């Protein structure tokens, strides 16, 4: 897809800055557990297709709702190449934090993935007790190998897994969680949190921070963080 030269330069600059920011694991939390994302906002070109995204980043409005979802029995491919069912991956007994990304995204996805990296870091030695799940909304491009490369940019550990699959499988997963918008360029930042299999999901629409997500995980996450610090 072709964009204007100004938009291309702007997005490249944003992505370069964000990836440089996440290159050091020790800096993963800087600025991403507060509420001010305005420093990430760049001037929009006149026909900038990401103008709505930038507006959300500037306002940082987060809408919280509690929702019950039926997880479809759809088959996905994990970043290690293994074929799995979404239901099995989400119902393994652990709390789940779920988002939807694609690897060539230059606005929403680097920010939400950075937040996942902060959550992982905050959990420390107990990170394996919370399942972080990122599902691609561009499965035709996002092969397992490409997902692994993307995951490495954010220092994803073993408990943070990325998934792809067929176009139909990805769309089914998106529709099940109410995030399907037809065009990947129209996707919006949504983070979904569930503390246990069978529990309701907390849906955070907007740029949720690591602090927001850890608060939803509640005493469960707090106990794990305290345990990790004790070690």
C-alpha positions as CSV (number, residue, x, y, z in Angstrom):
1,X,0.0,0.0,0.0
2,X,1.4,3.4,-1.0
3,X,1.5,6.4,1.3
4,X,2.7,9.9,0.8
5,X,6.4,10.6,1.3
6,X,5.7,12.7,4.4
7,X,3.7,9.9,6.1
8,X,6.4,7.3,5.3
9,X,9.2,9.5,6.8
10,X,7.0,10.2,9.8
11,X,6.2,6.5,10.5
12,X,9.8,5.4,10.0
13,X,10.9,8.1,12.5
14,X,8.3,7.0,15.0
15,X,9.2,3.3,14.7
16,X,12.9,3.9,14.8
17,X,12.5,5.9,18.0
18,X,10.3,3.3,19.7
19,X,12.4,0.4,18.8
20,X,15.5,2.2,20.0
21,X,13.6,2.8,23.2
22,X,12.8,-0.9,23.7
23,X,16.3,-2.2,22.7
24,X,17.4,-2.2,26.4
25,X,15.4,-4.5,28.7
26,X,16.2,-2.3,31.6
27,X,14.4,0.6,30.0
28,X,11.3,-1.2,29.1
29,X,9.2,0.4,31.8
30,X,10.3,4.0,31.2
31,X,7.3,6.2,30.5
32,X,4.9,3.3,29.7
33,X,3.4,2.7,33.2
34,X,2.1,6.3,33.5
35,X,-0.7,7.8,31.6
36,X,0.9,10.3,29.2
37,X,1.6,9.1,25.7
38,X,1.6,12.5,24.2
39,X,5.3,12.4,23.6
40,X,4.7,9.7,21.0
41,X,2.4,11.9,18.9
42,X,3.7,13.1,15.6
43,X,2.2,15.8,13.3
44,X,-0.2,14.1,11.0
45,X,-0.1,14.5,7.2
46,X,-3.3,15.8,5.6
47,X,-4.4,12.3,4.5
48,X,-2.8,10.4,7.3
49,X,-4.7,7.1,7.7
50,X,-3.5,6.9,11.3
51,X,-4.9,10.3,12.3
52,X,-7.5,8.6,14.6
53,X,-4.8,6.5,16.2
54,X,-2.7,9.6,16.9
55,X,-5.7,11.3,18.4
56,X,-6.2,8.4,20.8
57,X,-2.5,8.4,21.7
58,X,-2.8,12.1,22.6
59,X,-5.9,11.8,24.7
60,X,-5.1,8.4,26.2
61,X,-8.8,7.7,27.0
62,X,-9.3,4.2,28.3
63,X,-12.8,2.6,28.4
64,X,-13.2,-0.3,30.8
65,X,-15.9,-2.9,30.4
66,X,-16.5,-6.4,31.7
67,X,-17.6,-8.8,29.0
68,X,-18.2,-12.6,28.5
69,X,-16.8,-14.0,25.3
70,X,-17.3,-17.5,23.7
71,X,-13.8,-18.6,22.6
72,X,-14.1,-20.3,19.2
73,X,-12.6,-23.7,18.5
74,X,-10.3,-22.2,15.8
75,X,-6.9,-23.5,14.9
76,X,-3.9,-21.1,14.9
77,X,-0.2,-21.4,14.4
78,X,2.0,-20.4,17.3
79,X,5.3,-18.6,16.7
80,X,7.2,-21.8,17.3
81,X,5.4,-23.3,14.3
82,X,3.1,-25.6,16.3
83,X,-0.6,-25.8,15.4
84,X,-2.8,-25.2,18.3
85,X,-6.5,-24.4,19.1
86,X,-7.2,-21.0,20.5
87,X,-9.4,-22.4,23.2
88,X,-6.7,-24.7,24.5
89,X,-4.1,-21.9,24.5
90,X,-6.4,-19.6,26.5
91,X,-7.7,-22.2,28.9
92,X,-4.4,-23.6,30.3
93,X,-5.2,-22.5,33.8
94,X,-3.2,-19.2,33.9
95,X,-4.5,-15.6,33.8
96,X,-4.5,-14.3,30.2
97,X,-3.6,-10.9,28.8
98,X,-4.6,-10.8,25.1
99,X,-4.1,-8.3,22.3
100,X,-4.1,-8.2,18.5
101,X,-1.2,-7.0,16.5
102,X,0.6,-7.1,13.1
103,X,4.3,-7.0,12.6
104,X,4.4,-4.1,10.0
105,X,2.3,-1.8,12.2
106,X,4.0,1.4,13.0
107,X,1.7,3.1,15.5
108,X,-0.5,1.0,17.8
109,X,1.3,-2.3,17.9
110,X,4.8,-1.2,19.0
111,X,3.2,0.7,21.9
112,X,0.9,-2.1,23.0
113,X,3.7,-4.7,22.6
114,X,6.0,-2.5,24.7
115,X,3.4,-2.5,27.4
116,X,3.4,-6.3,27.3
117,X,7.1,-6.2,27.7
118,X,6.7,-4.0,30.8
119,X,4.2,-6.4,32.3
120,X,6.5,-9.3,31.7
121,X,9.4,-7.4,33.3
122,X,7.2,-6.4,36.3
123,X,6.2,-10.0,36.9
124,X,9.9,-11.0,36.9
125,X,10.5,-14.6,38.0
126,X,6.7,-15.2,38.0
127,X,6.2,-14.1,34.4
128,X,5.5,-17.7,33.4
129,X,2.4,-17.7,35.6
130,X,0.6,-15.2,33.3
131,X,0.0,-16.1,29.7
132,X,0.6,-13.1,27.3
133,X,-1.1,-13.7,24.0
134,X,-0.7,-11.6,20.8
135,X,-2.7,-12.7,17.7
136,X,-1.8,-11.4,14.3
137,X,-4.5,-9.6,12.2
138,X,-2.3,-9.8,9.1
139,X,-1.8,-13.6,8.9
140,X,-0.9,-13.6,5.2
141,X,2.3,-11.6,6.0
142,X,2.9,-12.7,9.5
143,X,4.5,-16.1,9.3
144,X,5.8,-17.8,12.5
145,X,9.3,-16.7,11.6
146,X,8.2,-13.1,11.2
147,X,6.4,-13.2,14.5
148,X,9.5,-14.6,16.2
149,X,11.5,-11.7,14.8
150,X,8.9,-9.2,16.0
151,X,8.7,-10.8,19.4
152,X,12.5,-10.6,19.8
153,X,12.3,-6.8,19.4
154,X,10.3,-6.6,22.6
155,X,12.3,-9.4,24.4
156,X,9.3,-11.7,24.6
157,X,9.8,-14.6,27.1
158,X,8.4,-18.1,26.9
159,X,5.1,-17.0,28.5
160,X,4.4,-14.4,25.8
161,X,3.4,-16.1,22.6
162,X,2.4,-14.8,19.2
163,X,0.0,-16.5,16.9
164,X,-0.9,-16.5,13.2
165,X,-3.1,-18.8,11.0
166,X,-5.4,-18.5,8.0
167,X,-7.2,-15.3,7.2
168,X,-10.4,-17.0,8.2
169,X,-9.0,-18.2,11.5
170,X,-7.6,-14.7,12.4
171,X,-10.9,-13.0,11.5
172,X,-12.8,-15.6,13.6
173,X,-10.7,-14.8,16.6
174,X,-11.0,-11.1,16.1
175,X,-14.8,-11.4,15.7
176,X,-15.1,-13.5,18.8
177,X,-13.5,-10.7,20.9
178,X,-15.2,-7.8,19.1
179,X,-12.2,-6.3,17.6
180,X,-12.7,-7.1,13.9
181,X,-12.7,-4.0,11.7
182,X,-12.1,-5.6,8.2
183,X,-9.0,-3.6,7.4
184,X,-5.8,-3.9,9.5
185,X,-5.2,-0.2,9.0
186,X,-8.4,0.5,10.9
187,X,-7.6,-1.6,14.0
188,X,-7.8,0.0,17.4
189,X,-5.9,-0.6,20.7
190,X,-7.7,-3.2,22.8
191,X,-6.3,-5.2,25.7
192,X,-8.3,-8.1,27.2
193,X,-7.6,-9.5,30.7
194,X,-9.0,-12.6,32.2
195,X,-7.9,-13.8,35.7
196,X,-8.9,-17.5,35.3
197,X,-10.6,-19.8,32.9
198,X,-14.4,-19.3,33.1
199,X,-14.1,-15.8,34.5
200,X,-15.4,-12.8,32.6
201,X,-13.0,-10.7,30.6
202,X,-12.0,-7.1,31.4
203,X,-11.8,-5.2,28.1
204,X,-9.6,-2.1,28.0
205,X,-10.3,0.0,24.9
206,X,-7.5,2.5,24.4
207,X,-3.8,2.6,25.2
208,X,-3.8,0.7,28.5
209,X,-0.6,0.9,30.5
210,X,1.2,-1.9,32.3
211,X,-0.2,-0.5,35.6
212,X,-3.7,-0.7,34.2
213,X,-3.3,-4.3,33.3
214,X,-1.6,-5.3,36.5
215,X,-4.4,-3.6,38.4
216,X,-6.9,-5.8,36.6
217,X,-4.9,-8.9,37.4
218,X,-5.3,-7.6,41.0
219,X,-4.1,-9.5,44.1
220,X,-3.0,-12.4,41.9
221,X,-0.4,-10.3,40.1
222,X,0.5,-8.4,43.3
223,X,1.3,-11.6,45.1
224,X,3.4,-12.8,42.2
225,X,5.3,-9.6,42.0
226,X,6.0,-9.7,45.8
227,X,7.1,-13.3,45.5
228,X,9.5,-12.4,42.6
229,X,11.0,-9.5,44.6
230,X,11.5,-11.8,47.6
231,X,13.6,-14.1,45.4
